[in-house]
């Protein structure tokens, strides 16, 4: 398994390396700290199994990188790992082609499960992206059926 980690923080890249080694002990993890290096590494490495991309990068935002990756490398699975975990950011990343969105404040087990889902060909959507039941107004209940009285019978 060959994975590219794109994050400008060395500690995050090192932590992700240990997560990937837990998934597969012989995983090859490539690292990029910005978009330019990311694109160069992808061009040089045709057999990547996954790219994990942060949204806050020093040379441009991760959304534009994600859009470019979808255009240039549509078959490369991409997962976003970001501190921006509001519903709008999550949905934008998924709409731009990410196969998963993992909030940086999540637990290690969630990250492992999400990565396994994506590597198996699935899609991971965090609970933060789903609408809350109590936030969605319910449609008004239909009026209760009324019983009609039978028409009076008139006899002559």
Residue frames relative to the residue before (quaternion, step in Angstrom):
aa qw qx qy qz dx dy dz
X 1.0000 0.0000 0.0000 0.0000 0.00 0.00 0.00
X 0.0920 -0.7907 0.6052 0.0095 3.57 -0.91 1.01
X 0.0344 -0.8220 0.5643 -0.0684 3.53 -0.63 1.24
X 0.2202 -0.7431 0.6180 0.1319 3.53 -1.15 0.76
X 0.1423 -0.7754 0.6127 0.0557 3.58 -0.81 1.06
X 0.0851 -0.8034 0.5893 -0.0004 3.56 -0.71 1.13
X 0.3459 0.6909 -0.5598 0.2993 3.54 -0.36 1.31
X 0.4272 -0.7273 0.4745 0.2518 3.58 -0.94 0.79
X 0.6443 0.4976 -0.3280 0.4793 3.61 1.24 -0.05
X 0.4578 -0.7110 0.4729 0.2476 3.55 -0.67 1.18
X 0.6516 0.5304 -0.3269 0.4327 3.61 0.91 -0.85
X 0.6347 0.5118 -0.3301 0.4756 3.58 1.00 -0.74
X 0.6561 0.5044 -0.3198 0.4613 3.59 0.88 -0.89
X 0.6576 0.4998 -0.3153 0.4672 3.61 0.97 -0.81
X 0.6438 0.5132 -0.3231 0.4666 3.59 0.98 -0.79
X 0.6592 0.4998 -0.3090 0.4692 3.58 0.98 -0.82
X 0.5822 0.5698 -0.3699 0.4467 3.57 1.06 -0.68
X 0.6837 0.4723 -0.2986 0.4693 3.61 0.88 -0.88
X 0.6056 0.5367 -0.3564 0.4671 3.62 1.08 -0.63
X 0.6835 0.4801 -0.2951 0.4640 3.59 0.88 -0.89
X 0.6263 0.5201 -0.3379 0.4722 3.59 1.06 -0.66
X 0.6139 0.5258 -0.3399 0.4808 3.57 1.17 -0.56
X 0.6378 0.5148 -0.3213 0.4743 3.58 1.08 -0.69
X 0.7769 -0.0892 0.1076 0.6139 3.55 0.94 -0.97
X 0.4322 -0.7648 0.4184 0.2306 3.55 -0.43 1.25
X 0.7455 0.3637 -0.2302 0.5089 3.60 1.09 -0.53
X 0.2690 0.7814 -0.5178 0.2210 3.60 1.17 0.53
X 0.2726 -0.7125 0.6214 0.1787 3.53 -1.15 0.71
X 0.0808 -0.8071 0.5848 0.0089 3.56 -0.66 1.13
X 0.1546 -0.7606 0.6281 0.0553 3.53 -0.73 1.16
X 0.1956 -0.8020 0.5582 0.0832 3.57 -1.08 0.68
X 0.0096 -0.7604 0.6493 0.0050 3.52 -1.17 0.76
X 0.2942 -0.7781 0.5335 0.1528 3.54 -1.02 0.82
X 0.7895 0.1506 -0.1067 0.5853 3.59 1.28 -0.07
X 0.7081 -0.4830 0.3209 0.4029 3.55 -1.31 0.18
X 0.6400 0.5396 -0.3390 0.4293 3.60 0.91 -0.85
X 0.6783 0.4703 -0.2910 0.4838 3.58 0.87 -0.92
X 0.5935 0.5755 -0.3518 0.4391 3.57 1.07 -0.72
X 0.6985 0.4712 -0.2767 0.4621 3.56 0.78 -1.02
X 0.6388 0.5173 -0.3292 0.4648 3.61 1.02 -0.75
X 0.6669 0.5015 -0.3053 0.4589 3.60 0.91 -0.89
X 0.6481 0.5085 -0.3257 0.4640 3.59 0.98 -0.77
X 0.6445 0.5144 -0.3256 0.4626 3.59 0.98 -0.77
X 0.7085 0.4555 -0.2535 0.4757 3.60 1.05 -0.77
X 0.7557 0.3288 -0.1633 0.5423 3.59 1.20 -0.48
X 0.1681 -0.8441 0.5044 0.0696 3.55 0.02 1.30
X 0.7453 0.4409 -0.2247 0.4468 3.60 1.09 -0.58
X 0.2261 0.7785 -0.5495 0.2022 3.59 0.98 0.79
X 0.3234 -0.7481 0.5509 0.1795 3.56 -1.06 0.82
X 0.8070 -0.0125 0.0682 0.5865 3.57 1.15 -0.58
X 0.1152 -0.7385 0.6560 0.1051 3.53 -1.25 0.59
X 0.1430 -0.7599 0.6306 0.0664 3.56 -0.95 0.96
X 0.0633 -0.8490 0.5210 -0.0617 3.54 -0.45 1.30
X 0.3345 -0.6969 0.6019 0.2002 3.54 -1.05 0.91
X 0.4591 -0.6910 0.4823 0.2813 3.59 -1.15 0.51
X 0.7109 0.3840 -0.2467 0.5350 3.61 1.17 -0.46
X 0.1171 0.7928 -0.5809 0.1429 3.54 -0.22 1.31
X 0.6075 -0.6313 0.3404 0.3415 3.60 -1.03 0.69
X 0.7666 0.3932 -0.2280 0.4535 3.62 0.95 -0.70
X 0.7706 -0.1473 0.0403 0.6187 3.60 1.28 -0.19
X 0.6087 -0.5907 0.3669 0.3821 3.56 -1.16 0.31
X 0.6260 -0.5878 0.3879 0.3350 3.51 -1.22 0.63
X 0.5665 0.5913 -0.3948 0.4166 3.61 1.14 -0.48
X 0.6808 0.4647 -0.2992 0.4807 3.59 0.90 -0.86
X 0.6120 0.5252 -0.3509 0.4760 3.60 1.09 -0.64
X 0.6420 0.5271 -0.3189 0.4565 3.57 0.94 -0.87
X 0.6510 0.5074 -0.3119 0.4706 3.59 0.92 -0.86
X 0.6688 0.4906 -0.3032 0.4691 3.59 0.95 -0.84
X 0.6343 0.5232 -0.3336 0.4611 3.59 0.99 -0.77
X 0.6367 0.5194 -0.3306 0.4642 3.61 0.95 -0.80
X 0.6787 0.4927 -0.2890 0.4617 3.57 0.99 -0.83
X 0.7698 0.3872 -0.1957 0.4681 3.59 0.81 -1.02
X 0.7989 0.1326 -0.0343 0.5856 3.60 1.09 -0.72
X 0.0626 -0.8705 0.4864 0.0411 3.60 0.62 1.10
X 0.6908 0.4860 -0.2903 0.4498 3.62 1.11 -0.48
X 0.5475 0.6113 -0.4030 0.4052 3.60 1.24 -0.18
X 0.3443 -0.7292 0.5462 0.2265 3.62 -0.65 1.04
X 0.0715 -0.7918 0.6066 0.0018 3.55 -0.91 0.99
X 0.0989 -0.7555 0.6465 0.0390 3.53 -1.04 0.93
X 0.2925 -0.7326 0.5867 0.1832 3.55 -1.00 0.81
X 0.0688 -0.7443 0.6639 0.0207 3.54 -1.05 0.92
X 0.2063 0.8194 -0.4975 0.1962 3.57 -0.30 1.20
X 0.4892 -0.6195 0.5304 0.3092 3.51 -1.33 0.44
X 0.5862 0.5226 -0.3733 0.4939 3.58 1.25 -0.31
X 0.1500 0.8328 -0.5188 0.1216 3.58 0.00 1.20
X 0.3116 0.7252 -0.5431 0.2865 3.54 1.03 0.78
X 0.6787 -0.5262 0.3301 0.3917 3.55 -1.18 0.57
X 0.6493 0.5277 -0.3303 0.4368 3.62 0.93 -0.81
X 0.6675 0.4901 -0.3047 0.4705 3.62 0.93 -0.86
X 0.6424 0.5241 -0.3231 0.4563 3.57 0.96 -0.86
X 0.6965 0.4723 -0.2816 0.4610 3.57 0.82 -0.99
X 0.6200 0.5348 -0.3465 0.4578 3.60 1.04 -0.71
X 0.6547 0.5070 -0.3130 0.4650 3.60 0.93 -0.90
X 0.6693 0.4859 -0.3022 0.4739 3.59 0.93 -0.86
X 0.6431 0.5188 -0.3186 0.4646 3.59 1.01 -0.78
X 0.6817 0.4723 -0.2805 0.4832 3.60 1.13 -0.65
X 0.6984 -0.5250 0.2556 0.4139 3.58 1.25 0.16
X 0.4174 0.6810 -0.5018 0.3321 3.60 1.18 0.13
X 0.3520 -0.7402 0.5352 0.2041 3.58 -1.03 0.78
X 0.7935 0.0538 -0.0555 0.6036 3.53 1.31 0.04
X 0.1379 -0.7507 0.6399 0.0895 3.50 -1.29 0.44
X 0.0469 -0.7994 0.5986 -0.0183 3.55 -0.63 1.17
X 0.3414 -0.7365 0.5438 0.2129 3.60 -0.62 1.07
X 0.5145 -0.6635 0.4496 0.3049 3.59 -0.94 0.86
X 0.6694 0.4923 -0.3158 0.4581 3.59 1.12 -0.43
X 0.4730 0.6908 -0.4286 0.3395 3.59 1.27 0.16
X 0.5799 -0.5794 0.4478 0.3572 3.52 -1.31 0.28
X 0.6652 -0.5252 0.3764 0.3742 3.54 -1.26 0.58
X 0.6510 0.5265 -0.3234 0.4409 3.61 0.93 -0.87
X 0.6338 0.5178 -0.3316 0.4694 3.57 1.03 -0.76
X 0.6427 0.5189 -0.3208 0.4635 3.57 0.97 -0.86
X 0.6505 0.5151 -0.3169 0.4595 3.60 0.90 -0.89
X 0.6748 0.4899 -0.2954 0.4662 3.58 0.88 -0.92
X 0.6476 0.5211 -0.3190 0.4554 3.58 0.95 -0.87
X 0.6716 0.4905 -0.2993 0.4677 3.59 0.92 -0.89
X 0.6324 0.5203 -0.3346 0.4663 3.60 1.00 -0.73
X 0.6274 0.5344 -0.3327 0.4582 3.59 1.00 -0.81
X 0.6961 0.4683 -0.2789 0.4672 3.59 0.82 -0.99
X 0.6702 0.4960 -0.3066 0.4591 3.60 0.92 -0.85
X 0.6619 0.4784 -0.2989 0.4937 3.59 1.20 -0.47
X 0.6443 -0.5517 0.3151 0.4257 3.59 1.28 0.11
X 0.5787 0.5975 -0.3742 0.4099 3.58 1.25 0.11
X 0.4187 -0.6614 0.5586 0.2743 3.49 -1.35 -0.31
X 0.1844 -0.7826 0.5849 0.1068 3.58 -0.95 0.86
X 0.0312 -0.7723 0.6341 -0.0202 3.54 -0.80 1.10
X 0.3612 -0.7548 0.4997 0.2238 3.59 -0.59 1.08
X 0.6490 -0.5374 0.3653 0.3956 3.59 -1.15 0.52
X 0.5828 0.6050 -0.3712 0.3957 3.61 1.11 -0.63
X 0.6583 0.5249 -0.3083 0.4427 3.59 1.15 -0.53
X 0.6388 0.5424 -0.3229 0.4398 3.54 1.18 -0.47
X 0.4976 -0.6484 0.4668 0.3377 3.58 -0.96 0.74
X 0.4507 -0.6729 0.5155 0.2800 3.55 -1.06 0.78
X 0.5614 -0.6186 0.4326 0.3392 3.54 -1.03 0.79
X 0.7142 0.4548 -0.2750 0.4555 3.58 0.88 -0.89
X 0.6300 0.5411 -0.3415 0.4401 3.61 1.23 -0.23
X 0.6712 0.4698 -0.2926 0.4932 3.56 1.21 -0.33
X 0.3514 -0.7414 0.5188 0.2400 3.59 -0.56 1.05
X 0.4237 -0.6898 0.5282 0.2563 3.51 -1.01 0.83
X 0.5211 -0.6150 0.4671 0.3634 3.57 -1.06 0.62
X 0.5923 -0.5754 0.4057 0.3918 3.57 -1.10 0.57
X 0.5110 -0.6398 0.4797 0.3152 3.52 -1.06 0.77
X 0.4982 -0.6359 0.4785 0.3442 3.59 -0.99 0.72
X 0.5880 -0.5739 0.4103 0.3956 3.58 -1.08 0.58
X 0.5357 -0.6198 0.4649 0.3358 3.52 -1.08 0.75
X 0.5021 -0.6475 0.4623 0.3391 3.57 -0.93 0.79
X 0.2755 -0.7450 0.5844 0.1664 3.52 -1.03 0.80
X 0.4283 -0.6782 0.5291 0.2768 3.50 -1.08 0.72
X 0.3021 -0.7388 0.5758 0.1769 3.49 -0.89 0.93
X 0.4024 -0.6807 0.5527 0.2632 3.48 -1.00 0.80
X 0.5089 -0.6274 0.4713 0.3539 3.52 -0.99 0.69
X 0.5472 -0.5967 0.4672 0.3553 3.55 -1.10 0.65
X 0.4940 -0.6529 0.4673 0.3338 3.52 -0.95 0.75
X 0.3610 -0.7149 0.5575 0.2187 3.53 -1.04 0.74
X 0.1665 -0.7808 0.5969 0.0797 3.52 -0.81 1.00
X 0.0979 -0.7830 0.6134 0.0332 3.52 -0.77 1.04
X 0.1333 -0.7818 0.6036 0.0812 3.57 -0.96 0.74
